[in-house]
Amino acid sequence: MAPSLSATSEMNSRTNSAAAAPLWVLQDGSANAQALLQRLQQLGYHVEVIQPAQLLTTEVTVVPLVVIVNETREALLSEWWQQVSSYLRNSALLVSDSQALVQNHAHKFAYVASYHDVDDVLRLKIQLLTNQSCYRQQIVELKQALSWHKARVDREHQLVEHIFQNALSRNYLDYPHVNTYLTPVSKFNGDLCLIAPGPLGNLYMLMADFTGHGLAPATGALPLSQAFFAMSDRGVSVAEMVTEFNFRLNRLLPNDMFCAAILLELSANGERVTYWNGGMPAALVCDQAGTVLRRLDPQHMALGVLDDDDFDSRVTTFRAAPHSSIAMFTDGVIELLGHQQEFLGADALEKMLSQYPNTERFNELVNELEHFRGETPLRDDLSLAILYCRPTGLGEVKPEPDVQSLPFKLTSELHPEQLRSIDPVSNLMAALSQLPLLRRHRTTIYLLLAEAFNNALEHGLLGLDSALKSQPEGFAEYYQQRADRLNALQHGRILVTIELQASTKQLKITVADSGDGFIVPPSEPCVRVATEQSYGRGLELLRQMTTDLQWNQAQREVSFTYSM
């Protein structure tokens, strides 16, 4: 049973029953001492005369102690002091008939008194002594209780640490093309950096930052890491991953907690990067000289905030320049407080990254950050990771036997009610992934299908203008309009047709809508290219990764072929 921390209430009852409690007395046997003993008994005290040896075998007690010594027996007092000074020191009442003796030894005792003190004074000093003894006993009990609770907390922390170590045992932090600098405020923290290989030689990397510090936000790392490693093994797309992450965290986390995160996938050849950024600082893509080529800005809400219907899992894909790198970091890095009480800031961090652009100088970058901080205590967890875009060198999992698949054609017609209540792309991918031929390409197929579907929904049926996203504040307005218009949508449909040509291992996808379609300016090619805009990249992605891309404005449909 745990010791009680409520000793205060017990102390009150103890101090109010001084007369009923025993009063221990060390006395020299003189006539004065005997007279004082009778006087104490008349005052209602239960007097018990003891010997010094009894104090040596007695545990800490709240029983007060009175020492009675005549002037002629001062040597006896010195003898007692040598025997039981640890008990007498500042915890007993000295009574004597000698003012000189009292002055010589007063510093050793809690209180002193004279034989000639009136009864009320004597009673008051004994009461004070009793109270002091109670307080001393209370402190001892509190120390025992705190020691017990500390041992219990330490044990629980050991268990939690063991669980975390097992949960993160697969974390590939020693991957040679990644450098990390992870400095938590406490043993358990809300920052998370996960790395895992995919089945096709690809690499997944997640950096997350839960609200708060300590054990509470760290608990969110368990379901997130489990989902991350399990889905990495299956080669799930980035969009499907973040959808699952949000599903779990939305149901797990309290209302005042969320998880900012950036998740990216690097292709096996190190040339293609697909990412999703929800609420994290913009990751920096730098060339080998340290020049920033692009910023992977946050385009989505953090995980665990939005319901499934409102969550946006759309990703961005770009081709990484040779020998480039991607620096990801939490807000704790840019808000790092230096020894001169100034914050680091995004500009200073970007300058540091440009000074130490390659993996050989990563330790110098860390030293620069440590020098900036000096001895200033950390206010937030620090997490910085740099991924170097090279061929991953990860062995591709042995492909499944090349079985012959039957050709098929799948058609799905979606009306407003289905568009509001389900995730059509994920449902279609669940069906397609049952085929061995398509399973190994699910990441790419998901990406292509999602881009075509979202274009049909947002621009065809809902009539949204992507130009809203050209300004940072426009993103929130864009997705608010998307939610409002989708809820108000009463008519319209999207028709998705997926056809497998088994002999040529080609998948043809057609997406048509009953809305206004995508208006192509006459001066531009069929699909607009947007390299620096914050919109339009999805259609450019279709052009790069597929063949036979066609846009039929009359039928308001886009079709393309993906070769496997």
C-alpha positions in Angstrom: 0.0 0.0 0.0 1.3 3.5 -0.8 2.2 5.8 2.1 -0.2 8.5 2.8 0.6 12.1 1.9 -2.1 13.5 4.3 -0.1 13.7 7.5 -1.3 17.3 8.2 -4.7 16.2 9.4 -3.1 13.7 11.7 -0.7 16.3 13.1 -3.7 18.4 14.3 -5.1 15.6 16.3 -1.8 14.8 17.8 -1.1 18.4 19.0 -4.6 18.7 20.6 -4.0 15.7 22.8 -0.7 16.7 24.5 -2.0 16.0 28.0 -3.0 12.4 27.1 0.3 11.7 25.3 3.3 10.3 27.3 6.0 12.8 28.3 9.4 11.3 28.4 11.8 12.7 31.0 15.5 12.4 31.6 16.3 13.5 35.1 19.2 13.5 37.5 17.3 12.1 40.5 17.6 15.2 42.6 14.9 16.5 44.9 14.2 19.4 42.5 13.7 16.9 39.7 11.3 14.8 41.8 9.3 17.9 42.7 9.1 18.9 39.0 7.9 15.5 38.1 5.0 15.8 40.5 4.2 19.2 39.2 4.0 17.9 35.6 1.7 15.1 36.7 -0.6 17.6 38.4 -0.7 19.5 35.1 -2.2 16.4 33.5 0.9 14.9 31.8 1.6 11.2 31.7 5.2 11.3 32.8 7.5 8.4 31.9 11.1 8.5 33.3 13.5 6.9 30.8 17.2 6.1 30.5 19.5 7.3 27.7 19.9 3.8 26.4 16.2 3.7 25.6 16.6 6.5 23.2 19.2 4.6 21.3 16.8 1.8 20.5 13.7 3.9 19.8 12.6 5.0 16.3 11.7 8.5 15.5 8.7 9.5 17.6 6.4 12.4 18.3 6.8 11.9 22.1 8.3 15.1 23.6 11.4 14.9 25.8 12.1 16.9 29.0 15.6 17.0 30.5 15.9 18.0 34.1 19.4 18.8 35.5 20.5 20.6 38.6 23.5 22.9 38.5 25.5 20.4 40.5 25.0 17.7 37.8 26.2 19.5 34.7 28.7 16.8 34.1 25.9 14.3 33.8 24.3 16.5 31.1 27.6 16.4 29.2 27.6 12.6 29.5 24.0 12.3 28.2 24.9 14.6 25.3 27.8 12.3 24.3 25.4 9.3 24.3 22.3 10.6 22.6 23.1 14.0 21.1 21.4 13.0 17.9 18.1 12.8 19.7 18.6 15.7 22.1 19.8 18.2 19.5 17.1 20.8 18.9 14.3 18.4 19.9 14.1 18.6 23.7 13.2 20.9 26.6 16.0 21.6 29.1 14.9 22.5 32.6 17.4 23.6 35.3 17.7 25.7 38.5 20.9 27.3 37.1 20.8 30.3 34.8 24.5 29.7 33.9 23.8 26.1 32.9 20.9 27.1 30.8 23.0 29.7 28.9 25.9 27.3 28.4 23.6 24.6 26.8 20.7 26.5 25.4 22.0 26.3 21.8 21.7 22.5 22.0 18.0 22.4 22.8 14.8 23.5 21.2 13.6 25.2 24.4 14.8 26.0 27.9 13.0 26.6 31.2 13.6 27.3 34.8 12.2 25.4 37.8 10.6 28.7 38.8 8.6 29.2 35.6 4.8 29.4 36.2 2.6 26.5 35.1 1.3 28.3 32.0 4.8 29.1 30.7 5.9 25.5 31.3 2.8 24.1 29.6 3.3 26.4 26.6 6.9 25.3 26.1 5.9 21.7 26.3 3.1 22.3 23.8 5.5 24.0 21.4 7.9 21.0 21.8 5.0 18.7 21.1 4.1 20.6 18.0 7.7 20.6 16.8 7.9 16.8 17.3 4.7 16.4 15.3 6.1 18.5 12.5 9.3 16.5 12.5 7.4 13.2 12.4 5.2 14.6 9.6 8.3 15.5 7.5 9.7 12.0 8.0 6.4 10.5 6.8 6.3 12.8 3.8 9.8 11.9 2.9 8.9 8.2 3.1 5.8 8.8 0.9 7.7 10.8 -1.6 10.5 8.2 -1.8 7.9 5.5 -2.4 6.1 7.5 -5.1 9.4 8.4 -6.8 10.4 4.8 -6.9 7.0 4.0 -8.5 7.3 6.8 -11.1 10.8 5.7 -12.0 9.6 2.1 -12.5 6.7 3.3 -14.7 9.1 5.4 -16.7 11.3 2.4 -17.2 8.4 0.4 -18.5 7.3 3.2 -20.8 10.8 3.6 -22.1 11.0 -0.1 -22.8 7.7 0.1 -24.7 9.0 3.1 -26.8 12.3 1.4 -27.5 10.5 -1.7 -28.8 8.0 0.4 -30.8 10.9 2.4 -32.5 13.3 -0.5 -32.8 12.7 -0.6 -36.6 13.5 3.1 -37.0 16.3 3.4 -39.6 18.0 6.5 -38.1 21.4 5.2 -39.1 20.5 5.2 -42.8 23.7 6.5 -44.5 21.9 9.2 -46.6 20.3 10.9 -43.6 21.9 13.0 -40.9 19.8 13.8 -37.8 20.2 16.1 -34.8 17.6 15.2 -32.2 17.7 16.9 -28.8 14.7 16.6 -26.5 13.8 18.7 -23.5 13.1 15.6 -21.5 13.4 11.8 -21.8 9.9 11.6 -23.3 9.0 14.3 -25.9 6.6 15.2 -28.6 9.1 15.2 -31.6 9.3 12.2 -33.8 11.6 11.3 -36.7 10.9 8.0 -38.4 12.7 6.4 -41.4 11.7 3.2 -43.1 12.5 1.4 -46.4 9.7 0.6 -48.8 9.3 -2.7 -50.8 10.5 -1.1 -54.1 13.8 0.3 -52.8 12.0 3.6 -52.0 12.5 5.4 -48.7 9.8 6.9 -46.4 10.7 9.6 -43.9 8.3 11.2 -41.3 9.1 14.2 -39.0 6.3 15.0 -36.6 5.8 17.4 -33.7 3.0 16.8 -31.2 1.6 19.6 -29.1 3.4 20.0 -25.7 6.3 18.3 -24.1 6.9 15.3 -21.9 5.1 12.0 -21.6 1.6 13.1 -22.7 2.5 14.1 -26.3 5.0 11.2 -26.5 2.1 8.7 -26.2 0.9 9.8 -29.7 4.2 8.4 -31.1 3.1 4.8 -30.4 0.1 4.5 -32.8 1.8 6.8 -35.3 5.0 4.7 -35.5 3.0 1.5 -35.7 1.0 2.7 -38.6 4.1 4.2 -40.3 6.2 1.0 -40.2 3.3 -1.3 -41.2 2.3 0.9 -44.2 5.9 1.3 -45.3 6.3 -2.4 -45.5 3.3 -2.5 -47.9 4.6 0.3 -50.0 1.5 2.4 -49.3 1.3 5.9 -50.9 2.0 9.0 -49.0 -1.6 10.1 -49.4 -2.9 6.9 -47.9 -0.4 7.1 -45.1 -1.4 10.5 -43.9 -5.1 9.6 -44.2 -4.6 6.7 -41.9 -2.4 8.8 -39.5 -5.2 11.4 -39.3 -7.8 8.8 -38.8 -6.0 7.3 -35.8 -4.9 10.6 -34.2 -8.3 12.3 -34.6 -9.8 9.5 -32.5 -7.0 9.3 -30.0 -5.8 12.8 -29.2 -7.7 15.2 -26.9 -9.1 18.4 -28.4 -6.2 20.5 -27.3 -3.5 18.3 -28.9 -2.6 17.8 -32.6 0.4 16.6 -34.6 2.2 18.8 -37.2 4.0 16.5 -39.6 5.8 16.3 -42.9 5.9 12.9 -44.7 7.9 12.3 -47.8 8.9 9.4 -50.1 12.1 9.2 -52.0 12.1 6.9 -55.1 14.7 4.2 -55.4 16.7 6.1 -57.9 16.7 9.2 -55.7 15.2 11.4 -58.3 11.5 11.7 -57.4 10.2 13.1 -54.1 6.5 12.9 -53.0 5.6 14.8 -49.9 2.7 16.0 -47.7 3.2 18.8 -45.2 0.7 19.6 -42.5 1.6 22.4 -40.2 5.4 21.9 -40.2 7.9 24.6 -41.1 8.8 24.6 -44.8 11.4 22.0 -45.5 14.3 23.3 -47.6 15.5 21.7 -50.8 19.1 22.7 -51.4 21.7 22.0 -54.1 25.2 20.7 -53.3 26.4 24.3 -52.8 23.8 25.0 -50.2 21.5 27.2 -52.4 17.8 26.8 -51.6 16.1 25.5 -54.7 12.6 25.2 -53.3 10.6 25.2 -50.1 8.2 22.5 -49.2 5.6 24.8 -47.6 2.9 23.5 -45.4 -0.3 23.2 -47.4 -2.5 21.3 -45.0 -3.8 21.3 -41.5 -1.9 19.3 -38.9 -2.9 15.7 -38.2 -5.6 14.9 -35.7 -7.5 18.2 -36.3 -9.9 17.5 -39.1 -12.5 14.8 -39.5 -12.1 12.2 -42.2 -14.5 14.1 -44.6 -12.6 17.3 -44.3 -9.1 16.0 -44.3 -7.0 16.7 -47.4 -4.5 14.0 -48.3 -3.3 15.5 -51.6 0.4 15.3 -52.1 3.0 17.1 -54.2 5.7 15.4 -56.3 8.8 16.9 -57.8 12.0 15.8 -59.4 15.0 16.2 -57.2 18.1 17.8 -58.7 21.2 15.7 -58.7 23.1 15.8 -55.4 20.4 17.9 -53.7 19.3 17.5 -50.1 16.1 18.1 -48.1 16.4 19.7 -44.6 13.4 19.1 -42.3 13.1 20.6 -38.9 10.5 21.3 -36.2 9.6 24.8 -34.9 11.9 24.2 -31.9 14.9 24.7 -34.1 13.9 28.1 -35.6 12.6 29.2 -32.2 15.9 28.2 -30.5 16.8 30.7 -27.8 20.5 31.7 -27.9 22.9 32.7 -25.1 22.2 36.4 -25.9 18.5 35.8 -25.5 17.7 36.1 -29.2 15.8 33.5 -31.3 17.6 31.7 -34.1 14.9 32.4 -36.8 14.4 30.8 -40.2 16.8 33.1 -42.0 19.7 32.3 -39.7 19.0 28.5 -40.0 18.9 28.8 -43.8 22.3 30.6 -43.7 23.8 27.8 -41.5 22.5 25.1 -43.9 24.1 26.9 -46.8 27.4 27.0 -45.0 27.4 23.3 -44.3 25.7 21.8 -47.3 27.1 18.2 -47.4 27.0 15.3 -45.0 30.7 15.5 -44.2 30.1 18.9 -42.5 26.9 18.0 -40.6 28.8 17.9 -37.3 30.0 21.5 -37.9 26.3 22.5 -38.4 25.4 20.9 -35.1 28.3 22.6 -33.4 27.2 25.9 -34.8 23.7 25.4 -33.3 25.1 24.4 -30.0 27.4 27.4 -29.9 24.4 29.7 -30.7 22.5 28.2 -27.7 25.4 28.2 -25.3 24.2 27.3 -21.8 20.6 28.5 -22.3 18.1 25.8 -21.2 16.0 24.3 -24.0 12.5 25.5 -24.2 11.4 23.1 -26.9 12.5 19.8 -28.4 15.0 20.2 -31.3 14.7 18.0 -34.3 16.7 18.5 -37.5 17.1 15.9 -40.3 18.8 16.2 -43.7 18.0 13.7 -46.4 20.4 13.5 -49.3 18.7 12.7 -52.6 20.8 9.8 -53.9 19.9 6.4 -55.1 18.7 4.8 -51.9 20.7 1.6 -52.2 17.9 -0.3 -50.6 17.3 -3.7 -52.1 14.0 -4.1 -53.8 11.9 -6.8 -52.3 11.7 -9.8 -54.5 8.7 -9.2 -56.8 5.7 -11.5 -56.7 5.5 -14.1 -59.4 4.6 -12.7 -62.7 1.1 -14.2 -63.0 -1.1 -13.5 -65.9 -3.9 -11.1 -65.0 -7.1 -11.0 -66.8 -8.0 -7.8 -68.6 -10.8 -5.9 -66.9 -12.7 -2.7 -67.0 -14.0 -1.0 -63.8 -16.5 1.8 -63.8 -17.6 3.8 -60.8 -20.3 6.6 -61.0 -20.2 8.9 -58.0 -23.0 11.3 -57.1 -23.0 14.1 -54.4 -24.0 11.8 -51.6 -21.1 9.5 -52.2 -18.7 12.3 -52.8 -19.5 13.7 -49.4 -19.5 10.5 -47.4 -16.7 8.3 -48.7 -13.1 8.5 -50.0 -13.6 7.3 -53.6 -9.9 7.1 -54.4 -9.0 5.0 -51.4 -12.0 2.7 -52.1 -10.9 2.2 -55.7 -7.3 1.6 -54.7 -8.4 -1.1 -52.2 -10.0 -3.0 -55.0 -7.1 -2.5 -57.5 -4.6 -3.6 -54.9 -6.0 -7.1 -54.8 -4.3 -7.7 -58.2 -0.6 -8.7 -57.9 0.2 -6.8 -61.1 -1.2 -3.6 -59.7 -0.2 -4.0 -56.1 3.5 -3.1 -56.6 2.4 0.1 -58.4 -0.2 1.3 -56.0 1.7 4.3 -54.8 2.0 5.8 -58.3 -1.5 4.7 -59.3 -3.0 6.3 -56.2 -1.1 9.6 -57.0 -2.3 9.7 -60.6 -5.9 8.8 -59.8 -6.1 11.2 -56.9 -4.9 14.1 -59.1 -7.4 13.4 -61.9 -10.3 12.9 -59.5 -9.6 16.0 -57.4 -9.3 18.1 -60.5 -12.7 16.9 -61.7 -14.3 17.4 -58.3 -12.8 20.8 -57.5 -12.8 22.5 -60.9 -15.5 20.5 -62.7 -18.3 20.1 -60.2 -17.4 22.7 -57.5 -16.0 25.4 -59.8 -13.1 26.4 -57.5 -10.4 28.8 -58.7 -6.9 27.6 -58.0 -5.6 31.1 -58.2 -6.8 31.5 -54.6 -3.8 29.3 -53.6 -1.3 31.8 -55.0 -1.3 33.6 -51.6 -0.6 31.8 -48.2 -3.9 33.0 -46.7 -5.7 31.8 -49.8 -5.2 28.1 -48.9 -7.6 28.3 -46.0 -10.1 30.2 -48.1 -9.8 27.7 -50.9 -10.4 24.6 -48.7 -13.2 26.4 -46.8 -15.0 27.1 -50.2 -14.3 23.4 -51.1 -16.1 22.2 -48.0 -19.0 24.6 -48.3 -19.6 23.9 -51.9 -19.3 20.1 -51.5 -21.9 20.2 -48.6 -24.2 22.3 -50.8 -23.8 20.2 -53.9 -27.1 18.7 -55.0 -26.5 17.6 -58.6 -23.7 16.3 -60.8 -21.6 13.2 -61.1 -18.0 12.0 -61.6 -17.5 8.9 -63.7 -14.2 7.0 -63.2 -13.2 4.3 -65.6 -10.2 2.1 -65.1 -9.2 -0.4 -67.7 -6.3 -2.9 -67.5 -4.8 -4.1 -70.8 -3.1 -7.2 -69.5 -1.1 -8.1 -72.6 0.8 -4.8 -72.6 0.6 -4.2 -68.8 -0.9 -0.8 -69.3 -3.6 0.8 -67.2 -5.9 3.3 -68.8 -7.7 5.7 -66.5 -10.5 8.1 -67.5 -12.2 10.6 -65.2 -15.2 12.6 -66.5 -17.4 15.1 -64.7 -20.7 16.7 -65.4 -19.6 20.2 -64.5 -17.9 23.0 -66.4 -14.7 21.0 -67.0 -11.2 22.4 -67.1 -10.8 25.4 -69.4 -7.6 25.4 -71.3 -6.3 28.8 -72.5 -5.6 28.7 -76.3 -2.0 29.9 -75.8 -1.1 27.0 -73.5 -0.7 23.3 -74.1 -3.4 20.9 -73.2 -2.2 20.7 -69.6 -0.9 23.8 -68.0 2.7 23.6 -66.6 3.1 25.3 -63.2 6.6 25.1 -61.9 6.7 27.9 -59.3 2.9 28.3 -58.7 1.4 26.8 -55.7 -1.2 25.1 -57.9 -1.4 23.2 -61.2 1.5 20.8 -60.3 -0.9 17.9 -60.3 -1.7 18.1 -64.0 1.9 18.6 -64.8 2.6 15.4 -62.9 0.2 13.5 -65.1 2.0 14.8 -68.2 5.4 13.6 -66.8 4.4 10.2 -65.5 1.8 9.0 -68.1 1.4 8.6 -71.8 -1.4 9.4 -74.2 -2.7 12.2 -72.0 -5.8 13.6 -73.6 -8.3 16.2 -72.5 -11.8 16.0 -74.1 -13.4 19.4 -73.3 -16.6 18.5 -75.0 -17.1 15.4 -72.8 -15.3 17.0 -69.9 -13.0 14.1 -69.3 -9.3 13.5 -69.0 -7.7 10.1 -69.9 -4.2 8.8 -69.7 -2.2 5.5 -69.7 0.2 4.3 -67.1 2.7 1.7 -68.2 3.8 -0.9 -65.6 
